[in-house]
């Protein structure tokens, strides 16, 4: 990891949080205690930053310098919130297209989706705080810089994000093989959120139930499923086709 991708030391991490640095997550040693550590934990809670307790060895793999049991991993982008973006989209007269990633864990897939989203003019990508990819330098590289051009919303969980979008007038289309509806028959013309699931288990059951409709991409060959980044591209460009975007 490049030294510009993280900040180490308890006081330095606290100061980075207070200064408004864009932090992906804070890693702390599992047994970290003391007054300064409690101050750090309070700051993490105050600023709603993801914190993970990890073994000393994981911190040492990032840096062997005196990290004091705390390292902040920096994000290359400033995460957004749906509650701020959704009203703005409507105020600007957009017909928004949002892609929600439910439990995606592969950085390269995320980067590839980010690149497609940037090419297609997707208005936002949504990821959950836990058990998900984040915007890392590797993801940005794979996206060919696309993740710098598409707002990434990091929400508490996918289900809450989907419900918020639904309550805000979005049509929710989930990509799933658990339907006979072909993806071209789904409706993407009005404000829409396309939900893509994780690489191994797909969309979680609770999120599937929250979708307005499910859509499947036909598989006629001997491989049973598409790579999720390819599937996302197919769905995104079908939305553009239906919207008369010249594709």
N, C-alpha and C positions, 0 to 999 in steps of 0.2 A: 504494500500500500504506500502511495506517495505521501510524503510528510505534509503536503498541503491539504490532504484529505481528512485530517483529524487534528484534534487538540487534546493534549494530555495534561494531567495534574488537576486536582480537585478545584483549587482556586481559579486556575485558568479556564476550566470548564464553566464554572459559575459566572465568570466575567464574560465569557462568550455568549452564554444564555442571556445575560442582562443587556449585552450589546446588540442583541437581535440577530446574531448569526444564524444562518439557516442550518439547523442540526437535524440529521437523519435519525439518529438515536444516540443515547448515552449508555456506554457499557461500564458497569461497575463490578468490582470484585465481590464475590458472593458474601464474604464476611466483613465487608467494609462498614465500620462504625466510627463514632466520634462526632464532636460538635460540628466540624467542618463538613463531614459527610451528611449530617442531618440538614445542614444548610443547603447542600447540593440537592438532596432529595426534595426539599421544600420548593426549590427553584424549578425542578423538573415537573413537579405537580402544578405549580403556578402557571408555567408556560405550556403545559399539556404536551410534554415531550416524551417520546417512547424511551423507556429505560429497561435494560436487561441486566440481570445479575449473571455473571459468567465466571468461569475458573480463572485463576491468576495466569495460567498458561495461555489462554486466549488473548489476554491483554499483552502478554510478553511477545506474542507472535506479531503484534502490531508495532510495538516499540519496546526496546529494552531500557529506554531511559526511565527516569524516576516518575512514572505515571501516577503513583500514589493510589492506585486502584481505581482510577477513573479516566476514561477516554471518551471524547465526543466525536462521533463520525459526522463529518460535514456533508451536507447535501449540495450538489451542483446547482440545484434550482430552489426557488422559494415555493413551498407547497401552498396550494390554495384551498379554500373551503367552498363547498357547493352552495352554502347559504349566502355567500357573497357573490358568486358567479351567476347563479340562476336568475336572480332579479336583473342583473346587468345585461344578460343575454336578451331578455324580453324588452328591456328599456332601449336596447340598440336595434330592436326590430329583427333580430335573428330568428331563424328556424333551426334551433340548436340540435346538433348531433353529438351525443356523449357516449363514450365507451367505458363500461364498468368491468373491471377485472377482479373476479371473485376467487381469491386464493391462488393467483398465479405466483409461481416461485422461481421460475427460470429467468435469469437476468437477460439472456440473449433473446428469449421470446419477447420479453418486455421491450427491449430495445427495438426489435423488429416491428412490434406493434406501434411503438412511438414513431418510427420512421413512416409507416403507412399512414398513421393518423395525421402527421404533419403534411404529407403529400395530399391527403384527401380533405384537408381543412376541418378536421374534427375539432369541436369546440373545447372538449376537455376529456381527460382520462381520469378515472376514479380508481383508487386502490384503498384497501383497508389498512389500518395501522399494524395489525398483527398477522403473522403467518402469511406474509406477502412479499413480493418484490418491492424494492424502493428505488429511487433515482440515485444510482451510483455512477461513478465515472465509467465503469464498463458498460452500463446500460446506455449512457449518453453516447459512448463510442459506437456501440452497435446500432443505435438509432441514427447514426450519421449526423448528430446534432439535432435531430428532430424533437427530442425531449426539451430542448430549449425553446421550442416554438409552439408547444401545446401545453396549456395549463394542466398540471397534475394535482388533483384533489386527493388529499389523504384524510380519509374519514374514519370514525371510530370502528365501524364495521360495515360490511357490504349491504346487509339487510336494511339497516337504517338509511343508508344512502339511497337505495332503490326506493324505499317507501317515501323518502323526501322528494325524489324526482317524480314519482307517481303522483304525489299530492300536489306537485307543482305543474301538473299538466303534461308530463312526458308519457309517451307510450313505451312500455318496457318489453323488449324482445330478447328472449334468452336463447342462446345457441345451445341446442341439445339434440341428442339423437332420440330422446324420449318423446317423439312426436312424429306424426305422418305429414305434417305441414312442411313443405319445401321452403327453403329460405327466400326464394323469389316470390312466394305467396304472402309473406309477412308484409305488414304495412310500416314503412319508414318515412312516409311523406311529411308528417307533422313532427313536432318536437319528439325526439326518440332517444332512448338509451338502449344500446346493444350490450348485453351482458355475456361475457365470455368466462368460462370456468377454468379451474385448475387443470394442469397438464394430465394428472392421473385420475381424478375423480369427477371432473367437470363442475358444474354449478351445484352448490349445496342445495339440499332439499328445501330449506326454508326460503331461499332466494328464488328457487324454481317456482314455488307456490305464489310468490309475490309478482312474478312476471305476468304481463297481460296476455302474451302468447309466446309459444316456443317455436323455433324454426330449426330445421335440420338441413345440412348440406349433404346431398346424395353421395354415397360411396359405392362405386361399381367395380372397383378393382379388388385386389387380394389383401391390401392393407386396410385395417378396419377403421382408421381414423386419420384425420388431417392434423398436422402440427397446429397448435392453437394460434400462432401468429399468422399462418396462412389462412386459417378459418376466419380470423378476425378481418383480414384483408378482403376476403370474399364478401363478408357481410357488410363491411363499410362501403365497398364500392357498389353493392346492390342498393344501398341507401342513396348513394349519389345518383345512380341510374334512375331510380324512381323519382328523384327530385329534379330530373332533367338537367343534370350537370354535365351533359355531353359525353357520358361514358356508357 
